[in-house]
């Protein structure tokens, strides 16, 4: 690039793409000069700073923005550069393989090439929608370091423990029917073994139903049942009973 197209004596500089760690450091770097150091290296930054020494500071700030836009790192994602860089460093190849199989024929480089119209936040939103059983989720499930960090955060109370219920996402009528069929087969198997003279009724407890997703309606119905229990218990025991659940207020207006 030329620092000044209108100046024949302006130096021609070759700027390489910044390292991933330098991009991550943009999260905590506010100074324009420090950003320039991260983007081009200290030696080139000195050359550029000297060239812009007698110009308005805004022109140097605009140049830094131009460099960031050229490399697709002008607008950070809501999660910050550190998270995005780490996600791409660890799982970029897996993400690309999943993108190959999805409609749209997208590639990770598309986010760099058209950064402003295809923001990084869109990629962050896309990650949870990558195929179940695909390369990305396989890479997540096979990452010991990530698992250790998540476990430690759960133990410190910074993350809730994982739900034992399956997600509502992807829970179709067909999937519900297959789950019901598996439960039926497990009960039949248990009854068959339990009736065998070989085990003499020592087949153990009947299998519990497989977990299902919990919908908002399920939670509301459960809450209503608890409230009804509270009402009955308080009528029977009076002041001796301590109400555990309070019915929601009804807005008559």
C-alpha positions as CSV (number, residue, x, y, z in Angstrom):
1,X,0.0,0.0,0.0
2,X,1.0,3.6,-0.5
3,X,0.6,5.9,2.5
4,X,-0.3,8.8,0.2
5,X,-1.4,8.2,-3.4
6,X,-1.0,11.9,-4.2
7,X,2.6,12.1,-3.0
8,X,5.2,10.5,-5.3
9,X,7.7,10.3,-2.4
10,X,5.3,8.5,-0.2
11,X,6.7,5.1,0.9
12,X,5.3,1.9,-0.5
13,X,4.6,-0.6,2.3
14,X,3.7,-4.2,2.4
15,X,1.5,-5.1,5.3
16,X,1.0,-8.7,6.3
17,X,-2.2,-9.9,8.0
18,X,-1.8,-9.6,11.8
19,X,-1.4,-12.6,13.9
20,X,-4.4,-14.1,15.7
21,X,-3.0,-13.1,19.1
22,X,-2.6,-9.5,18.0
23,X,-6.2,-9.5,16.8
24,X,-7.3,-10.8,20.2
25,X,-5.3,-8.1,21.9
26,X,-7.5,-5.5,20.1
27,X,-10.1,-6.2,22.8
28,X,-8.1,-4.3,25.4
29,X,-6.2,-1.9,23.1
30,X,-7.7,1.6,22.9
31,X,-4.8,3.8,21.7
32,X,-4.6,4.3,18.0
33,X,-0.8,4.1,18.1
34,X,-1.0,0.8,20.0
35,X,-3.5,-0.6,17.6
36,X,-1.2,0.3,14.7
37,X,1.7,-1.6,16.5
38,X,-0.6,-4.7,16.7
39,X,-1.7,-4.4,13.1
40,X,1.6,-3.8,11.3
41,X,4.4,-4.4,13.8
42,X,6.4,-1.8,15.6
43,X,8.9,-1.1,12.7
44,X,6.3,-0.3,10.1
45,X,4.3,1.5,12.7
46,X,7.2,3.9,13.3
47,X,7.5,4.6,9.6
48,X,3.8,5.3,9.3
49,X,3.7,7.4,12.5
50,X,6.6,9.5,11.2
51,X,4.9,10.1,7.9
52,X,1.7,11.3,9.6
53,X,3.5,13.3,12.3
54,X,2.6,16.7,10.7
55,X,-1.0,15.7,9.7
56,X,-4.2,15.8,11.7
57,X,-4.4,12.9,14.1
58,X,-7.8,11.9,12.6
59,X,-6.0,10.9,9.3
60,X,-3.9,8.4,11.2
61,X,-7.0,7.1,13.0
62,X,-8.7,6.7,9.6
63,X,-5.7,4.8,8.3
64,X,-5.9,2.4,11.2
65,X,-9.6,1.8,10.5
66,X,-8.8,1.2,6.8
67,X,-6.2,-1.4,7.7
68,X,-8.7,-3.1,10.1
69,X,-11.4,-3.0,7.5
70,X,-9.0,-4.5,4.9
71,X,-8.4,-7.5,7.1
72,X,-12.0,-7.9,8.2
73,X,-11.5,-6.8,11.8
74,X,-13.0,-3.4,11.9
75,X,-16.2,-4.2,13.9
76,X,-15.7,-6.7,16.7
77,X,-18.3,-9.3,17.6
78,X,-20.3,-8.9,20.8
79,X,-18.3,-11.7,22.3
80,X,-15.0,-9.9,21.6
81,X,-12.0,-10.8,19.4
82,X,-10.5,-13.1,22.0
83,X,-13.4,-15.5,21.9
84,X,-13.7,-15.4,18.1
85,X,-10.0,-16.0,17.6
86,X,-9.9,-18.9,20.0
87,X,-13.0,-20.5,18.4
88,X,-11.5,-20.2,14.9
89,X,-8.0,-21.3,16.0
90,X,-9.4,-24.4,17.7
91,X,-12.3,-25.4,15.4
92,X,-11.9,-23.4,12.2
93,X,-11.3,-26.5,10.1
94,X,-14.4,-28.3,11.6
95,X,-16.5,-25.2,11.0
96,X,-15.4,-25.0,7.4
97,X,-16.4,-28.7,6.9
98,X,-19.8,-28.1,8.3
99,X,-20.3,-25.0,6.1
100,X,-19.5,-27.1,3.1
101,X,-22.5,-29.3,3.8
102,X,-24.9,-26.4,4.4
103,X,-26.9,-24.4,1.9
104,X,-25.4,-21.1,0.8
105,X,-21.9,-22.3,-0.1
106,X,-20.4,-20.1,2.6
107,X,-16.7,-20.1,3.7
108,X,-15.1,-18.6,6.7
109,X,-13.2,-16.2,4.4
110,X,-16.5,-14.7,3.4
111,X,-16.6,-13.0,6.7
112,X,-13.3,-11.3,6.0
113,X,-14.0,-10.5,2.4
114,X,-17.3,-8.8,3.1
115,X,-16.8,-7.9,6.7
116,X,-19.2,-5.0,7.0
117,X,-22.2,-6.7,5.2
118,X,-21.4,-10.1,6.8
119,X,-20.5,-9.3,10.4
120,X,-18.8,-11.6,12.7
121,X,-21.8,-11.6,15.0
122,X,-23.6,-13.5,12.3
123,X,-21.0,-16.3,12.5
124,X,-21.3,-16.4,16.3
125,X,-25.1,-16.8,15.9
126,X,-24.5,-19.5,13.2
127,X,-22.3,-21.7,15.3
128,X,-25.1,-23.2,17.5
129,X,-27.0,-24.0,14.3
130,X,-24.3,-26.1,12.8
131,X,-25.4,-29.7,12.2
132,X,-25.9,-31.9,15.2
133,X,-23.4,-34.8,14.8
134,X,-21.3,-32.6,12.5
135,X,-17.6,-31.8,12.6
136,X,-18.0,-28.7,14.9
137,X,-19.9,-30.5,17.6
138,X,-17.6,-33.5,17.4
139,X,-14.6,-31.1,17.9
140,X,-16.3,-29.5,20.9
141,X,-17.0,-32.9,22.4
142,X,-13.4,-34.1,21.9
143,X,-11.8,-31.0,23.5
144,X,-10.4,-32.0,26.9
145,X,-9.2,-28.5,27.8
146,X,-12.6,-26.9,27.0
147,X,-14.4,-29.6,29.1
148,X,-12.1,-29.0,32.0
149,X,-12.8,-25.2,31.9
150,X,-16.5,-25.7,31.7
151,X,-16.4,-28.2,34.6
152,X,-14.4,-25.8,36.8
153,X,-16.9,-22.9,36.0
154,X,-19.8,-25.2,37.0
155,X,-18.1,-26.0,40.2
156,X,-17.6,-22.3,41.0
157,X,-21.2,-21.6,40.2
158,X,-20.4,-19.5,37.2
159,X,-22.3,-21.9,34.9
160,X,-25.4,-24.0,35.6
161,X,-24.9,-27.8,35.4
162,X,-25.9,-29.2,32.0
163,X,-29.6,-30.2,31.7
164,X,-30.4,-33.9,31.7
165,X,-33.2,-33.2,29.3
166,X,-32.8,-33.1,25.6
167,X,-33.2,-29.8,23.9
168,X,-36.4,-28.6,22.3
169,X,-34.4,-27.8,19.2
170,X,-34.8,-30.7,16.8
171,X,-37.4,-32.4,19.0
172,X,-39.9,-33.4,16.3
173,X,-43.0,-35.6,16.5
174,X,-41.0,-38.4,14.9
175,X,-38.2,-38.1,17.5
176,X,-40.9,-38.2,20.3
177,X,-42.4,-41.3,18.8
178,X,-39.0,-43.1,18.5
179,X,-38.3,-42.2,22.2
180,X,-41.6,-43.7,23.2
181,X,-40.8,-46.9,21.2
182,X,-37.4,-47.2,22.9
183,X,-39.1,-46.8,26.3
184,X,-41.6,-49.5,25.4
185,X,-38.9,-51.9,24.3
186,X,-37.0,-51.4,27.5
187,X,-40.1,-52.2,29.6
188,X,-40.8,-55.3,27.5
189,X,-37.2,-56.4,27.9
190,X,-37.4,-55.9,31.6
191,X,-40.6,-57.8,31.9
192,X,-39.3,-60.7,29.8
193,X,-36.2,-61.1,31.9
194,X,-38.1,-60.6,35.1
195,X,-40.5,-63.4,34.2
196,X,-37.6,-65.8,33.5
197,X,-37.3,-68.6,36.1
198,X,-33.5,-68.1,35.9
199,X,-33.8,-64.7,37.6
200,X,-36.7,-65.6,39.9
201,X,-38.1,-62.1,40.0
202,X,-34.7,-60.4,40.7
203,X,-34.6,-58.4,37.5
204,X,-34.3,-55.1,39.3
205,X,-36.6,-52.0,39.1
206,X,-38.5,-51.2,36.0
207,X,-36.6,-48.7,33.7
208,X,-37.5,-45.1,34.1
209,X,-38.9,-43.2,31.1
210,X,-36.3,-41.4,28.9
211,X,-36.0,-37.7,29.6
212,X,-38.0,-35.4,27.3
213,X,-37.6,-31.6,26.7
214,X,-39.5,-29.4,29.1
215,X,-41.7,-26.8,27.4
216,X,-43.0,-23.5,28.9
217,X,-46.4,-25.1,29.2
218,X,-44.9,-28.0,31.3
219,X,-43.4,-25.5,33.7
220,X,-46.6,-23.5,34.0
221,X,-48.6,-26.6,34.7
222,X,-46.1,-27.8,37.2
223,X,-46.2,-24.4,39.0
224,X,-50.0,-24.5,39.0
225,X,-50.0,-27.9,40.6
226,X,-47.6,-26.7,43.3
227,X,-49.8,-23.7,44.0
228,X,-52.9,-25.9,44.3
229,X,-51.0,-28.1,46.7
230,X,-50.1,-25.0,48.8
231,X,-53.7,-23.9,48.8
232,X,-55.0,-27.2,50.0
233,X,-52.3,-27.6,52.6
234,X,-52.8,-24.1,54.0
235,X,-56.6,-24.7,54.3
236,X,-56.0,-28.0,56.2
237,X,-53.1,-26.8,58.4
238,X,-53.9,-23.1,58.7
239,X,-51.1,-21.1,60.2
240,X,-49.1,-24.2,60.9
241,X,-48.3,-24.5,57.1
242,X,-45.7,-22.3,55.5
243,X,-46.7,-21.5,51.9
244,X,-43.9,-22.3,49.5
245,X,-45.4,-20.9,46.3
246,X,-47.3,-17.7,45.6
247,X,-49.8,-17.6,42.8
248,X,-48.9,-15.0,40.1
249,X,-50.8,-11.8,40.3
250,X,-53.7,-11.3,37.9
251,X,-53.9,-8.1,36.1
252,X,-57.6,-7.1,35.9
253,X,-57.0,-3.9,34.1
